[in-house]
């Protein structure tokens, strides 16, 4: 299952932001990323992310 990673803007931790189904189209990927703007890292830092912040490391 592909995952889009993001980097905490406070501490720099890289963590999984969004998991995508195998057959996801680029349109579905864009919709998921746009609807998942707020994420919290394991250290409790909550940040807002834009589409350009997500990295595909699959």
C-alpha positions in Angstrom: 0.0 0.0 0.0 1.6 3.3 -1.1 2.0 6.0 1.5 2.6 9.7 1.4 5.1 10.9 4.0 5.2 14.3 5.6 7.8 16.0 7.8 6.9 17.6 11.1 7.3 21.3 10.8 8.3 21.6 14.5 10.8 18.8 15.1 11.6 17.4 11.6 10.3 13.8 12.3 9.2 12.2 9.0 6.0 10.1 9.3 3.3 8.6 7.3 0.6 11.2 6.4 -1.8 9.4 4.1 -2.0 5.7 3.0 -3.3 5.2 -0.5 -5.0 2.1 -2.0 -2.9 0.3 -4.6 -5.1 1.4 -7.5 -5.3 5.1 -6.6 -5.5 7.5 -9.5 -3.7 10.8 -9.3 -7.1 12.5 -8.9 -7.9 10.3 -5.9 -4.5 11.0 -4.4 -5.1 14.7 -4.8 -8.5 14.5 -3.1 -7.1 12.5 -0.1 -4.2 15.0 0.4 -6.5 18.0 0.2 -8.9 16.5 2.8 -6.1 15.5 5.2 -4.5 18.9 6.0 -3.9 18.6 9.8 -1.5 15.9 11.1 0.2 15.2 14.4 3.6 13.6 14.8 4.5 11.0 17.5 5.8 13.8 19.7 2.4 15.6 19.7 3.2 18.4 17.3 0.1 19.3 15.2 0.7 21.0 11.9 -1.2 22.0 8.8 0.1 20.7 5.5 -0.5 21.6 1.9 -0.4 19.2 -1.1 3.2 20.2 -1.8 4.3 19.0 1.7 3.5 15.3 1.0 6.3 13.1 -0.4 5.6 9.8 -2.1 8.2 7.4 -0.7 6.6 4.1 -1.8 
